Amino acid sequence: MATAKAMSFGNGEMIQIADAVAREKNLDRDSVLDAMEQAIQTAGRRKYGLEHDIRAEINRNTGEIQLYRQTHVVEELDEELAPQQILVADAKKKDASLEVGAVIKDPLPPIDFGRIAAQTAKQVIVQKVREAERLRQYEEFKDKQGEIVNGTVKRIEYGNVIVDFGRTEAMIRKDELIPRESFRVGDRIRAYIYKVSEENHGPQVLLSRTHPDFMRKLFAQEVPEIYDGLVEIVSVARDPGSRAKIAVVSHDPTVNPVLSCVGVRGTRVQAVVTELQGERVDIVEYAEDPATFIVNALSSAEVTKVVLDEDNNRVEVVVPDDQLSLAIGRRGQNVRLASQLIGWNIDILTEDAESERRSEEFNRLSGMFIDALNVEEVIAHLLVTEGFTSIDEVAYVPVEDLASIEGFDADVAEELRGRARDYLEAQTEETHKKLQAMGVSDDLINFEPLPLDFLKQLPLKGVKSLDDLADLSAQEFMDLFPDMDLDEEQVNELIMQARAHWFDGDGDAA
């Protein structure tokens, strides 16, 4: 009778309660029983002393509760943990087989749950059940990240929409809603899960209706060819609520990717447009050739010329004068979306502007060759026409290449190369004199890995000797010269070359 009074419910009832809570909260039965064990342990520590290691175990089949105190066998007592420890010599007096590391379990009588103890146990159980429920919700939605889900608007807080999924809530922040769309409590809503994080108060599920992948997933739902892998959406660019572009490619030569996404009489794309509050969608065909892809991305604008700068990921697009506004789009929308779609920076020029700029560049380069090489205008024009853009190119190009220009021969080619080299030597000598006047040492001036143009910047930053350069760390160098087109590995290599003279004659150091 004492045991029944102490626990206030039978062992079988313990299992029944655990099963009921597990069903109600959609939790694992063992998680609920673990919470109950934790509650009994907490009550046990309050009764027998917080300094003791009190443990409780519930038999998963019978519901029988075992309460005991754990004592660890040690060689030397820890002052803070002394109540939970026993010296091996004392332990062997009780049981000769005990060794260091063993754990002694002393059974304790059942707990008489008073009002305070029962309340404490209840709080622990509730807390542990909540933690288990949060973990289950996090695991459930973590696997759904990157998917579209349907829910009901539960409430609206400061413009943010709280969506109810039954056992879990999610949030669409104000900036993740399509502009000018509004929802009321009770409305059905569809959105994209872009982030799931585990927080102290429970899983935080963030939704979006403006994310590019929301459009990607919508098309996958509407277009069977995308779902089956015959058509792939390569990239998406959106101006939410206004206009979007998607690039598609077909992996089956018999399937037209653009027509597949449009559907019969536009039914497929119209379903997506309706969901996105009338957002206009341009469906363009992806191409491996960047120039072709760029032309496709600009949609209805007519393009006459494309000039690629692959090193800087920039492209110059030339259009007829009457196509400029169409290519740029309202407030630059068309070119901005095309740029996002292809991942290149796009500059739009009219034919007249491009012709004028090309003429200015032609005159500039011709003037440079006339002044530097002391040649007539016609020769300078020929060099520019053949693609020469610097004195260095003329100085070090093979004689055959220069001689092959119409109107030139081997003698003219040699003369031009000689004049170009003389000019470069004179420029180098003049620069060296200016650097010496600024206090730059000869060892730094003659340091070959440094380009001459960059060498001019060093004294302005206080670097006037090879030791000054060698003393810099890679990060210091990059902070001083942010415009230098070198990555950290190249900078480290440069600095190590500058330090090489420190180790001359020292084999061990080298």
N, C-alpha and C positions, 0 to 999 in steps of 0.2 A: 504493500500500500504506500510505503514511503516513497518508493521510486515513482509510482504513478502520480502522487501529489507533487513531487519535485518537478517533474517534466510537464505536468498539466495536460499531456496528451500521450496516447500510446505510441509504440514504435510503428505500428502499421499506419497510424494517422500521419506520421511524419512523411512517409513515402507518398501517401495520398495528397498531402499538401504540396509536396514538391512537384508531383505530376500535374496538379491543377495549375500551379503557377507557371510551369513550363509550357502548358498548352495555351494559357491565356496570353503570355508574353511572347509566344513563338520562340522559346529558348530551348537550349539543350538541357535535359533533365539533370545531368551531372553539374552543370553550371549553377543550378538552383541549390542542389545539395551542397556544393562547395560554399555557397553563400551562407547556408544554414550552419555548416561547420564553423565558418568564420565567426558567426554570431555567438555560437556556444563557447568558442575559445575566448572571445572578448568578455563574455560574462564570467568565464572561469578565471581569467586574470584579475578581474575586479574582486572576486571572492577570495582567491588564494594568494594574491599579490602580483602586481604588474612586473616584478623583477623575475618571476618564474616563467619558464617556457612551457605554457599550457597548450595542449593539443586536444582536438576533438575529431573523432572519425565516426561517420554514419555508414552502417552497413547498407550497401546499395540494394540488397535483396530483402532484408528483414526490417530495416529502419532502426536497428539497435544502435544506441549511442555509446561510444567508449570515450571517456574523458581521462586523460593521464598527464603526468608531468614528465618532461624530458630532461635528463641530466647527461651531460657529455663528459666522458672520461678523458682527462688531460694529464699531462706530465707536470704542468705548472699552471697555477690559477691565474686568470686574468682578473684584475681588480674590479673592472666594470661588469664582467659576466660571471663573477664568482657564484651567485645563487644558482646559476644554471650549469655549474661544473662540479666535478669531484676528482680529487687526485687519484691517480691510478693505484697507489698503495692502499688508499681507503676502499676503493672499489673492489680490489682483490679480496678484501676481508669478507665482502658479501658474496662474491663469485670469483673464484680463482681464475676462471677462463677469460675474464674481462681484460682488454688491452686498451692502449691509448687510441682514441678515435671511436670507441664503442659508444652506444647510446643506451642509457637505462630508462625504461618506461615504467613509472610508478603509477598504478591505477588510482583514480580519485573517485570519491563518492559522487552521486548525481547532484546537480545544482538545484537548489530550491529557487525557482525564478520568482523573485519578488516583483513589485510594481516597477521599480527603477531598472532592475536587471532585465525584465521582460521588454521594457521600452527600448533599452539599449540594444538588445538582440534584434528587435524589430527594425530599428534604424539601420543596423549593419546589414540585415537581410535585404531591406529595400535598396540600400546603396549598392550592394553587390549585384542585385538583380538589374538595377539601372545600368551599371557598368557593363554587364553581360549583354544587355539589350543594345547599348550603344555600339559595342564591338560587333554584334551581329549586323546592325544597320550599316556600319562602316564597310564591313566585308561585302555586304550585298551590293552597295552602290559603288564601291571601288571597282568591281568587275563591270559596272555599267558605264564607267567613264568613257566618253567618246561616242555615246549613243544618244538617240533622240527618245525622250520620254513624254508621256502625257500625264497631266495632273489637273487639279482644280485650284483655282485662286482662293486661298484661305483668308488672306488679309493683305492690305497695302500699307506699308510703313515708309513715310518720307519718300515716296516715289518708287521704292523697292517693292517688288511683288513676291509675296510668300506663297509658295505652291505646296499643296498637300498631296501626299502619296499614300495616305492611310496611316501607316505607322511612322512615317518620316516626313519632315518638311524640307523644302529646298528654297533657294532664293535666287531671283533674277534681279540683279542690281539695276538701277535706273539707266546707267550707261550701257547695259547689255540688252535693253529693249529697243525695238525699232522706233525711230523718231515718229512722234505724233500718234502712235498706237496707244490705246488705253484699255484697261481691263477692269472688270467689276468682280466683287466677291461672288463666287459660285461659277464663274466662267471657266470653261475648259480651255486648257492652254497646252501648247506643244513647244518644247525647247530642247536645247542640246546641253548635255552634261559635260562641262569642260574642266571641272576641278572637283575633287573629293578629298577632303582633309580630315584628319582625326583631331578633334579639339576636346578640351576638358569637359565641356558641356554637351558633348555628343558630336557625331559626324557633321561636317559642314559641306553641303552639296550646293555647288554654284552652277546656275544654268545661264544660257545665253541664247538670244535670238538674232544676234548680230555677228556671231562667230562665222568665219568663212566655211568651217566644216559643217555648220548647220545646213547651209545650202548644199554642200557636197552630199550629206546624208539624205536630204530631201530628194535629190535627184536619184540617189541609189534606191529609194523607196518607190519612186515613180517610173523608173526606167529599168526593165528587166535585164537589158543588155549590160548595164553597169553592175547590177547585182550578180550576174553570171560571169563577170570578168571579161566579156567580149569588148566592152568599151570602158575606158579608164578616164577619170577626171584628173588631169595632170596638175592643174593649179586653179585657184579661185581668188578673185579680187572683188571686194564689195564696198559700196558706199551705201550702207544699210538704209532701206526704205526708198532709195532713189534709183540706183543703177548698179549692176554687177556684170562681171565677165567671168566665164568659165572656159578653160581650154580642155578639149577632149581629144582622145586618140583611140583609134580602133585597132584591136589585136586580131581582127578577122577581116581579110580583104573584101569580103562580101557584105560587110556591115558599114554603113555610113554613120559615123559617130554623131554628126550634127543633127541629121534627120532622126536618129534614134532618140535623141534628147528632146527634140521638138515634138515628136509624136504626130499622129494623124490629126490634121487641122489644129495643131498646136496644143492638143489636150494635155500632154505631159508637162510641158513647160508652163502652161497656164495654171496647172495645179500648184506648182511651186510659187509662181507669181502671186497667186491668191493668198497662199499661206504667209507670204512675205509682204503683205499689205500693198501689192501693186508694184513691187520693185522690178524694174525693167532688167531683163537678163539677156546679155549678148553671148551666144554660144559660138565659140570659134574653134577651128581645128588646129591642134598642136602640130608643129613641124620641127624636125631635128635641126634644120637649117635656121639659125637665129634670124636672118633677114626675112625669110618667108614667114616665120612665126610672128615677127614684129608687124609685118604688113597685115596678117590675119587679125592680130590683136587690136589694131586700130579700126577694125570693123569697116564701116561704110566709107571712110576717107580714102581718097585716091592717093597713092604714093608713087612718086617718080624716081626716087633714089634713096638708098639706105647706105650709110657709111658706119661701119662697126669699129669701135675701139675696145677690143677684147681685153686688153690689159687693165683698163679702168671700168669695164662693164658699162660703157656708155655707147649710145647709138644716136646718130644724127639722121633724122628723117626729113627728106625734102618733098614738099607737096606743092601743087599749083596754087597760085595766089588765091583763087576762089575756093580752095579746099581747106584753108588754114583754120577757119573757125570750126569747121566740121571735125578736123583732126584733133584740135585742142579740146573741143567740147565746152559745154557751159561751165564756167569757172574752172576750166582745166580738168574737168572730170574725166573725159575720154582718155586723154594722154596719161593722166595719173593712174587710172585703173589699168591701162595697158602696161604701164611701167611696173606696177605691182604684179601683174599677171606673168610677165616674162622675167622679172628680176633684174632688169636693166634700167638705167637712167636714160630717158628719151628726151632729146632736144628736137623741136619742130622748127623747120625753116621753110620759107617760101622759096620758089625758084629764083626770084629776083634777089632776095636777101642772100641766098647761097652764092649766086653769081657775083654779087658785089663783094662778099667776104672773100671768095676765091680770088677775085681780082686784086683785092688789097693784099692778100697773102702772097700772090704772085709778084706784085710790085715790091713788097718788103724783102722777099728772098732775093729777087734780082738786084735790088739796091745793095744788099749785103755782099753778094758776089762781086759786084762792080767795085765796091770800096775795098774789100779785103784782097781780091785777086788782081785788081787794076786791069780789068778786061772791058771790052766793049759791051754795049747793051745786048747785042744780038747773041753773044756767047753766054752771057748771064741768063738770058731767056731760054736758051737751049738747055742749060744745066737744070733750071727749074722745071722745064717741061719734061725732062727725063727723070724727075723725081728726086733730085738732090735737094736736101733741106739744111745742110750744115757744111762748114768748112772742113770739119773732120772727115766727112764722107768723101770729099774731093781729094783730100790729102792721102787717104789710105785705100782708096778703091783700086782694084787691079787696073793696070794701064789699058788692058784689052777692053774693059768696060767703057772707059772714057773714049778710047779710039773708035769704038763702034758707033758713037753718036754721029749722025749725019752731019758732014761738014768738018769733022775732026779727023786727025790722023795721029800716029804714034808720037810725032814731035809735039803736037799741040797738047796731047794728053800728058806727056812728061813735063811740059812747061807748066801746065795748070797744077799738077801734083806738087811740083817744086815750089810754086808760088804759095800754094795752100800751106805747105809745111813751114815755109819761111814765116808766113803770117802767124801760124800757131806758136812757133818758137818765140817770135817777138812778143806775142801776147803773154806767153808763159814767163818770159824774162821780166816783162813789165810788172806782172802780178807778183813775182818773187820779190822784186825791189819794194813794192808797196807793203808786202807782208813783213819784210825785214825792217822797214821803217816803223812798223807797228810793234816791233819787238818779238816777232815770231822766229824761233830758232831754226837753223838749217836742217837739223835732224827731222823736224816736223814738216818743213817745206818739202824735203826729199822723201817723205814717207809715201811710197808708191800706192798703197791701197786706198788713199784718200783722193777723190776726184778734185781737180783744181777749183771748180766752182764751190764745192763744199769747204775746201781749205780756207776760202775767204771768210767764211762764217765763224771759224774757230776763235780768232782773237777777240771777236765781239762778245764772246761768252767767257773770256778769261783763259782760254786754252792756247798757250803760246809755245809749248814745248812738247816733245814726245812723252816726257815723264808726266806732264799735266794730263795728256790723253790717257796714258797707261794707268794713272791713279783713279780714273773714273770707273764706277761700276756700270753695268749695262743699263740699270734703271736711271742712274744719274745722266748718262749719255742721252737716253731717249727723252728725259725730261728737258734737257738743255736744247736738244735739236729734234723737236717733234715732227718737223717737216721732212726729216731725212727718211727716205724710202727704204728702211731696213727693218727686219724683224729682230727679235731678241737674240736669236741664234747667230745671225749675221753680225750683230753688234758685239756679242761676246767674242766671236772670231776676230773681229777688227781690233778689239782691246788686247786680246792675247798676242796678236802680231805686234802691237805697240809695245808690249812688255818683253818681247823676245830679247832685246838688247840687255835686259837685266840679268839674263842667264848665260850670256856669252862667256865661254870658258869655264862654266860651272856645269859639268856633266850631270851631277846629282840633281841640281835644281831643274835642269832641262828635262 
